[in-house]
Amino acid sequence: MATVAQAPFPLTFGTYADALKLVGQAGAKTVAEFSVTWEAIKVYCALVEDANPSYWDEIYARRQWGGIVAPPGLLLSWCMALEWHPTKARKHYIMALRVPLPGDTLINVATSTEFDCHLYLGDRVSVQDRLVQISEEKDTRLGIGHFLTTEAEFLNQDGERVALQTNQLFRYRTHEA
Amino acid sequence: MAELKQHQKYWGDVSEGDVLPRVTMHVPFAKVILNAAATNDYFPGHHDPEYARAQGQRNIYLNTMAIEGFIDRVATDWAGPGTFIRKRQMQMRASIYAGDTMYGEGLVTRRYQDAAGRHLVDITISIATDEGPRVPAALTLELPRR
């Protein structure tokens, strides 16, 4: 099988049998480096061209929600790892990246998110995810690998649940050219 | 600044079978790079064409969060800004690449109250490019009542 040129993220390599031992295990709880800011919200809304006044208009947002809220699609971004930190090693909260498997690349496949409440400016998210399932080896148009299903719980700084997300990604090696 | 649209649909205004207007967005190369920066996602498939091709992709592609945001926009452009997205499910069956134009269309499939008394609407949204359907999605929206 072909090998993707460079390791993108700090993937862990191993066998399917190694991976199965981690099913049911939870990753470490991670507190976001990023707090919810209006600047980040505006940049994201510029990306998807979303004019929703809940994200842009303080007067509307205060009346409707009690303040500017974060677009739900930004949920994952708050807990993403910084590219560099002066004292911490770069570490992603996403447990699927640490599951030992042969695949040298990955792609996200499906996601389902239930939202309990909004995130507001200044909020600080924490997340903990758990490995739910690993499929047997599958041969797809992209390559050969395994589908990993994880479940992640996102809380705000008061311990209130913001969202529960089930995610499936495909960890694979491409077919030989 | 032009005034932002604040038109709001109320739960009682919605019927099963209602069609959500089509939303179109062009995805130039710079938008895919903006995507990486806006979501703190530096997985190389989203900014490095050589890596993306080695993965079996045609070019760099949008990440999950960008597609989620576009899906949510299709929903709330139609329903209005006072809508709370209770649930969103999506399947990324094919990628959306730099250079593509993406389209979002939707349909109301159910209007109901849940056990907690919330006034909900289920919709399906299909995200496509000129190459065909890419990402089917299903959402549950909580709408205000008059």
Interface residues (C-beta under 8 A of the other chain):
Chain A: A2 V4 A5 Q6 P8 F9 F34 A40 V43 Y44 C45 A46 L47 V48 E49 D50 A51 N52 P53 S54 W56 D57 Y60 Q64 P71 P72 G73 L74 L75 L76 S77 M80 L82 E83 T105 I107 N108 V109 A110 T111 S112 T113 E114 F115 H118 R141 L142 G143 T174 H175
Chain B: L4 K5 Q6 M25 K31 L34 N35 A37 A38 T39 N40 D41 Y42 F43 P44 G45 E50 Y51 A54 Q55 G56 N63 T64 M65 A66 E68 G69 F70 I71 D72 R73 T76 D77 P81 G82 F84 I85 R86 K87 R88 Q89 M90 Q91 M92 S95
